Amino acid sequence: MTSTETKKEEFRKYLEKAGVIDQLTRVLVGLYEEPEKPNNAVEFIKSCLGAPSDTDVEKLKQENEELKGKVMDLEKKVEELQNELENERANN
């Protein structure tokens, strides 16, 4: 086998071992068996795989970054206060 074919085979085995192929097969069979095909097949597949349908992912990412910043600020503040407390104890 060539290097490309070997990589493809390894990837296929990985997908199979991880259960991806079985899950995709189930979803596609479900789509095939739908009596009335959905207008948006991609959205149907996403919903079958558990993707949030009405969630603004970009907004959540932005909020997550803001919260990470707040956590960092609070961790700095805690460290500063702990240092202050240790200094006060050392001076007494």
Buried (B, 14 or more C-beta within 10 A) or exposed (E): EEEEEEEEEEEEEEBEEEEEBEEBEEBEEEBEEEEEEEEEEEEBBBBBEEEEEEEEEEEEEEEEEEEEEEEEEEEEEEEEEEEEEEEEEEEE
